Amino acid sequence: MFSGQSAPRSGLERLLMVLAALCCGTGVWLVVQMIQRSESTLEVQVESMGAVDTRIEMELGRRVVPVRFSFPSTELNKMSSENFRIRFPFSQIRDALGDKLEANGLLPLSKDMVVPLNQAAMDLSRNNISVVEILVPQVSWTARLRYIPAQIRPRLQGTAKEGFTYDPSSAEIEEFGDTIAVLTEEREREYREQGLTLLVIQTLPLDVAGRSGVIREAVGVDLPEGVTLLPNDPARRTVVVEIVEQSITRVVRDVPVVYTPVTATLRAQIMPDRVDVVLQGPASAVNAIGPGDIVFSFLDVSERSGERREVALVARPKDDAIAERIPSIETLPRSVTILFTDLATPAPPEPAPSPALKVDDRPTS
C-alpha cells in the first residue's frame, strides 16, 4: 500500500453512510413539516354539552358555523368537519329562560368552545392545532318550556265528625288553582296524542276524619311523572272545605195557629186551629224547635165582620238566630180559613177538627 492514501471503504461502511444521510434528510424533512403550517376553514357543528333539560325545547339559528384552523402539515388528515364540535353549556340557555315560558337571545361563541369530537384520540394542544377565528362569532337561539295549562283540584279523604258531612265538589283551592304544568318531551308528546288541552292535577289527600267546621290547610301537589311546576310556583296549595251539620227533616205536630185581629171589635176563628210544620235544616237547629217556638204570618187578610176567607199561612221560628239556620219551613195544610165575627155577637160553634197531613221525620242529604 502507498503511504498517505486511505484504504478503500468496505461495502458496509458505504451502507452506513447512506443510511445516515437518509436519516438526516428525513429529520430535516420532518422539522420542515412541523415548522410549515397550513390553514383551513371547516364547517363545525354547534351543540350543547352537559345535562340537557328535556322540559326545554331549543332551536339554534345556525347548527354549523365556519371555523378557521391553523395546523401542521403533518395533521392534515385530521382536519375534517366531522372531527370537531363547538360545544356550549346548556345551562346558559336554561338560565336565560328562567321562569319565562319562551325566550330568545344571542349565544356568543369563543375559541375555547371548539373541541375534538373524540377528545381521547385528539388533543388540540398536543397535536399543535389552533383555532384562528370563528367566522360567525354568535348564533341566535330560541327556547320554550314544554307546558300545558293545568288546574289543581283538592282531594279529600276520611269521614267527618259524627252528625256532620261535606261535599267534596265544594272544596276549593284558595289561590293558584289555575297554573302551568311543565312537561318532559315524552309527556308532552303523550298529551298531544291524547288531544289533552287542560291537565287536571290533584293535591295530596287532605284528611278530614273526625273534623267539622271550616278547614283551611296547605297540602302538597300530587304531580304525575314527567310533570313539574314553574320554579316560582308554590309547591303547596291551601285547600278550603266546610264540614257542615247533616241536614234533617222534622215535623212539629199540632202547632196552634193564633190570629189577633187589629180591629178591637172583631174576633177571629181559625179553621183548622192547629197545623203541622215541616222543618228542614241542621239537626241542632231543627231539634231545638217545639210547638211553642213557631209563629205565623197570614197573607191577604181582610178584617170585616162576617168575612170568611182562606188565606196562605207562613211559619217561622220565633228565635231569629235559629230562623237564619232553617233554610226550609212549610205548613201542612198550607192555608187556613179565617172567619171574622163581632165580639158583641155569640161566637160561632167550633168546627170538628180535621186530621192534618202527617210527614215522618227523615234525614235529608
C-alpha positions in Angstrom: 0.0 0.0 0.0 1.1 3.5 -0.8 1.8 5.8 2.2 -0.6 8.8 2.6 -3.6 7.1 0.9 -6.6 5.7 2.8 -7.7 2.2 2.2 -10.8 1.7 0.1 -14.1 1.7 2.1 -15.8 -1.5 2.6 -19.4 -2.1 1.4 -20.7 -2.0 5.0 -19.2 1.4 5.6 -20.8 2.7 2.4 -24.2 1.4 3.5 -24.0 3.0 6.9 -23.1 6.3 5.3 -26.2 6.1 3.0 -28.5 5.3 6.0 -27.1 8.2 7.9 -27.7 10.5 5.0 -31.3 9.2 4.7 -32.0 9.7 8.5 -30.6 13.2 8.3 -32.7 14.0 5.3 -35.8 12.6 6.9 -35.2 14.5 10.1 -34.7 17.7 8.2 -38.0 17.0 6.2 -39.9 16.3 9.5 -38.6 19.5 11.0 -39.7 21.4 7.9 -43.1 19.8 8.0 -43.5 20.6 11.7 -42.5 24.2 11.1 -44.5 24.6 8.0 -48.2 25.3 8.9 -51.4 25.3 6.9 -54.8 26.9 7.4 -58.2 25.5 6.6 -61.8 26.6 7.2 -64.2 23.9 8.3 -68.0 24.0 8.9 -68.2 22.9 12.5 -71.4 21.7 14.2 -72.7 23.7 17.2 -74.2 21.6 20.1 -74.9 21.8 23.8 -72.9 20.0 26.4 -73.9 18.9 29.9 -77.2 17.7 31.2 -80.0 18.6 28.7 -83.3 19.6 30.3 -85.9 17.7 28.3 -88.6 20.2 29.5 -86.9 22.8 27.3 -87.2 22.9 23.6 -84.4 24.8 22.0 -83.6 25.9 18.4 -80.4 27.5 17.1 -80.4 30.0 14.3 -77.4 28.0 12.9 -76.4 24.5 13.5 -73.0 24.8 11.8 -70.6 27.8 11.7 -67.3 28.2 9.8 -64.1 28.0 11.8 -60.6 28.7 10.5 -57.9 26.4 11.9 -54.1 26.5 11.8 -52.3 23.2 11.9 -49.0 21.5 11.0 -49.0 19.8 7.6 -48.5 16.5 9.3 -52.0 16.8 10.8 -53.8 17.4 7.5 -55.5 14.1 7.7 -57.2 15.1 10.9 -58.7 18.3 9.5 -62.3 17.2 8.8 -65.5 18.9 9.9 -66.7 15.6 11.5 -63.7 15.6 13.9 -64.7 18.9 15.6 -67.6 20.4 17.6 -68.4 23.8 19.1 -69.9 22.9 22.5 -71.6 25.4 24.8 -73.1 24.8 28.3 -76.8 24.1 28.1 -77.1 25.9 31.5 -76.6 29.2 29.6 -79.9 28.7 27.8 -81.7 27.4 30.9 -80.6 30.3 33.0 -81.6 32.8 30.3 -85.0 31.2 30.0 -85.5 31.4 33.8 -89.2 31.5 34.8 -90.4 32.6 31.3 -92.3 30.3 29.1 -90.4 31.4 26.0 -87.2 33.4 25.4 -84.7 34.2 22.7 -81.2 35.7 22.5 -77.7 35.5 21.1 -75.2 32.9 22.1 -71.6 34.2 21.9 -69.1 31.6 20.6 -65.5 31.6 21.8 -62.4 29.7 20.6 -62.3 27.6 23.8 -65.6 26.1 22.8 -64.0 24.3 19.9 -63.1 20.8 20.9 -62.3 17.5 19.1 -65.2 15.2 18.8 -63.1 12.3 20.2 -61.0 14.1 22.8 -59.3 10.8 23.8 -57.9 10.4 20.3 -57.0 14.0 19.6 -55.8 16.9 21.7 -55.5 20.3 20.1 -52.5 21.3 22.2 -50.7 18.1 21.7 -51.4 18.0 18.0 -50.4 21.6 17.7 -53.8 22.5 16.2 -55.1 26.0 16.9 -58.3 27.9 16.2 -57.5 31.1 14.3 -61.0 32.5 14.2 -64.7 31.6 14.5 -66.1 33.4 11.4 -69.6 33.6 12.9 -68.9 34.7 16.5 -72.5 34.3 17.7 -75.7 32.4 16.9 -79.3 33.2 17.7 -81.4 30.9 19.8 -85.0 30.5 20.8 -86.2 28.3 23.7 -89.5 27.5 25.2 -90.8 25.4 28.1 -92.9 22.4 27.2 -96.0 23.1 29.1 -99.8 22.7 29.3 -102.4 24.8 31.2 -103.3 23.0 34.4 -105.9 23.1 37.1 -105.2 21.9 40.7 -108.1 20.4 42.5 -108.5 19.3 46.1 -108.5 15.6 47.1 -110.2 14.8 50.5 -110.3 11.6 52.4 -111.8 10.4 55.7 -115.2 10.5 57.4 -116.2 13.8 59.0 -117.3 14.1 62.7 -120.5 12.2 63.5 -123.5 14.2 62.5 -121.5 16.2 60.0 -120.9 15.9 56.3 -119.2 17.6 53.4 -119.5 17.8 49.7 -116.1 17.0 48.1 -117.0 19.1 45.0 -117.4 22.2 47.2 -113.8 22.1 48.4 -111.7 24.8 46.8 -108.1 25.9 46.2 -107.8 29.2 48.0 -105.5 30.6 45.3 -103.2 29.5 42.4 -105.7 26.8 41.4 -105.1 27.6 37.8 -101.4 27.2 36.8 -98.9 25.9 34.2 -97.6 22.4 34.2 -94.1 21.9 32.7 -93.7 18.7 30.8 -90.9 16.5 29.6 -90.6 15.9 25.9 -92.1 12.4 26.3 -95.0 13.6 28.4 -95.8 16.5 26.0 -95.9 14.0 23.1 -98.2 11.7 25.1 -100.7 14.5 26.0 -100.6 15.9 22.4 -101.5 12.4 21.0 -104.4 12.3 23.6 -105.7 15.7 22.4 -105.3 17.0 26.0 -105.6 20.8 26.4 -106.0 21.1 30.1 -104.3 18.9 32.7 -106.1 18.3 36.0 -103.8 17.7 38.9 -105.0 16.7 42.4 -103.5 17.7 45.7 -102.1 15.1 48.1 -105.0 13.8 50.2 -106.4 16.2 53.0 -107.6 14.0 55.9 -110.8 15.3 57.3 -111.6 12.3 59.6 -113.4 13.3 62.7 -113.4 17.0 61.8 -116.1 19.7 61.4 -116.4 23.4 60.6 -114.3 25.3 58.1 -111.0 23.7 57.4 -108.2 25.7 55.7 -105.0 23.7 55.3 -101.9 23.7 53.0 -101.1 20.4 51.2 -98.7 19.3 48.6 -99.5 18.7 44.9 -99.5 15.2 43.6 -97.6 15.7 40.3 -97.7 12.9 37.7 -94.4 11.5 36.4 -92.8 13.9 33.9 -94.7 16.9 35.2 -93.3 19.8 37.3 -94.4 23.3 38.2 -92.7 26.5 37.4 -89.8 27.4 39.7 -91.7 30.3 41.3 -94.9 28.3 41.7 -95.8 27.3 45.3 -95.2 23.7 46.0 -98.2 23.6 48.3 -101.8 24.8 47.9 -104.3 25.9 50.6 -107.5 23.8 50.5 -110.7 25.2 52.0 -113.6 23.0 52.7 -116.6 23.5 55.0 -117.9 20.4 57.0 -121.4 21.2 58.0 -124.0 19.5 60.2 -126.1 16.9 58.4 -129.5 18.3 57.4 -132.6 16.6 58.6 -136.4 16.9 58.0 -138.6 17.0 61.1 -142.3 17.5 61.6 -143.5 19.5 64.6 -147.1 18.3 65.3 -150.2 20.2 66.2 -148.8 23.7 66.3 -151.5 26.2 67.5 -152.4 28.8 64.9 -153.4 32.1 66.6 -154.6 35.3 64.9 -155.3 38.5 66.9 -157.4 41.0 64.9 -156.2 44.5 64.6 -159.8 45.6 64.8 -160.7 45.5 68.5 -164.4 44.8 67.9 -163.7 41.6 66.0 -162.9 38.1 66.9 -161.1 35.6 64.5 -161.9 31.9 64.3 -159.2 29.8 62.6 -160.0 26.6 60.8 -158.1 24.4 61.4 -156.6 25.9 64.5 -153.6 23.5 64.6 -151.3 22.6 61.8 -148.2 20.5 61.3 -144.9 22.4 60.5 -142.2 20.7 58.4 -138.7 21.9 59.2 -135.5 21.2 57.2 -132.0 22.2 58.3 -129.1 21.4 60.6 -130.1 18.9 63.2 -129.1 21.1 66.2 -131.4 23.9 64.9 -134.3 21.8 63.8 -134.3 19.7 67.1 -134.4 22.9 69.2 -137.8 23.9 67.9 -141.0 22.9 69.6 -144.7 23.8 69.0 -144.4 26.9 71.1 -141.4 28.2 69.2 -143.2 28.9 65.9 -145.2 31.9 64.9 -147.3 32.5 61.8 -148.0 35.2 59.2 -151.2 35.4 57.3 -151.4 36.6 53.7 -154.2 38.7 52.2 -156.4 39.1 55.3 -159.5 41.3 55.2 -160.9 42.1 58.6 -164.6 42.5 58.1 -167.4 41.1 60.2 -168.9 38.0 58.6 -165.9 37.7 56.3 -164.8 34.1 55.7 -161.6 33.7 53.7 -159.0 31.1 53.0 -155.5 32.6 53.5 -152.0 31.4 53.0 -150.0 30.5 56.1 -146.3 31.3 56.6 -144.5 29.8 59.6 -141.1 30.9 61.1 -139.2 30.2 64.3 -139.6 32.9 67.0 -135.8 32.9 67.5 -134.2 34.9 64.7 -130.8 33.2 65.2 -132.4 29.8 64.7 -134.6 31.1 61.9 -131.4 32.0 59.9 -130.3 28.4 60.2 -133.5 26.9 58.8 -133.5 27.0 55.0 -136.9 25.4 54.6 -140.1 25.5 56.6 -143.7 24.8 55.5 -147.1 24.1 57.0 -149.5 21.3 56.4 -152.0 22.3 55.4 -150.5 25.4 53.6 -153.6 27.6 54.2 -156.3 28.1 56.8 -159.8 29.7 56.8 -160.4 32.8 59.0 -163.9 33.8 60.0 -164.4 37.3 61.5 -167.4 38.0 63.7 -168.3 40.8 66.1 -167.4 40.4 69.7 -170.9 41.6 70.5 -172.5 38.5 69.0 -172.2 35.0 70.3 -169.1 33.1 69.0 -169.9 30.6 66.2 -169.6 26.9 67.1 -166.2 25.3 66.8 -165.9 23.1 63.7 -165.0 19.5 64.0 -161.2 19.1 63.8 -159.8 17.6 60.6 -156.7 15.5 60.7 -153.6 17.2 59.4 -151.4 15.6 56.8 -148.6 13.7 58.5 -145.0 13.6 57.4 -142.5 11.3 59.1 -139.2 12.7 60.4 -136.5 11.8 57.9 -132.9 12.8 57.3 -132.1 14.6 54.0 -128.9 14.5 52.0 
